[in-house]
Amino acid sequence: MKLLTLLKPLWLFLALMLGLNEVRAAEPIIHVLIFSGQNNHNWRATTPKLKAILESGGNFSVDVTEHPEQCDAATLKKYDVLLSNWNTFGKLTVTNWPPAMRTAFMDFVNSGKGFVSVHAGSSSFYDWPEYQQLVGGAWKIGQTGHGPPHEFTVKLADADHPITRGLTNFFTTDELWHRTALQTNIEILATAYSAPEWKGTGKDEPIAFTTKFGEGRCFNLLLGHDVKAMDAAGFQKLLCRGIEWAATGKVLADKK
């Protein structure tokens, strides 16, 4: 009897773990399409990094396209969420999407699916008002800036949103944007102090925010300048949780 009493906590623990595994196995796979192929940042390094983070961080199935301009409604319908590591900023090859892709993209989001942008992934299509409203913020020439990459604290501004609920402030070493061109429809989830000694504004600057567009959702994460910045555990948690929220409107408590 004494041995049975000693083993009881172990049995309970094993039962709990088996139960959690069954729950995770029953979770639907979230299908992600990463837009890549051009960016004024090193997309050849960061796109594989993003894919690896997602594939190790939850129930994600991840594909990559290096030609989002060639996508259409038939391509997009296979996915729950789109992740942009692509932009038209600077002297890049593709400067626009054809009308069919623009329509397919907006129909995708309006139907209740999600869009996520990392770092400069939203800096595109400045003549497209609906896109700017969707992404909620982007680099603006003559206004937005940043100092050199440095360590700073990411502070949660809304600890009750599904993406940030249960998370805590964290340190990261990254590029910190200031004076980002923000839309009025955003919900700010996290900020960071832009220190004057790092060529900053002396103010808290938004670095993670959401929008809702039609029936769909967008999460914009301005962190992730390079692979080293993407190694931060806080970045990876925000990314995985943000993609899950954009795809489904919720985040399960046991996710990263």
Buried (B, 14 or more C-beta within 10 A) or exposed (E): EEEEEEEEEEEEEEEEEEEEEEEEEEBEEBBBBBBBBBBBBEBEEBBBBBBEBBEEBBBBBBEBBBEBBEBEEEBBEEBBBBBBBBBBBEEBEBEEBEEEBBEBBBBBBBEBBBBBBBBBBBBBBBEBEBBBBBBBBBBBEEEBBBBEBBEBEBBBBBBEBBBBEEBEEBEBBBBBBBBBBBBEBBBBBBBBBBBEEBBBBEEBBBBBBBBBBBEBBBBBBBBBBBEEBBEBEBBBBBBBBBBBBBBBBEBBEEBB
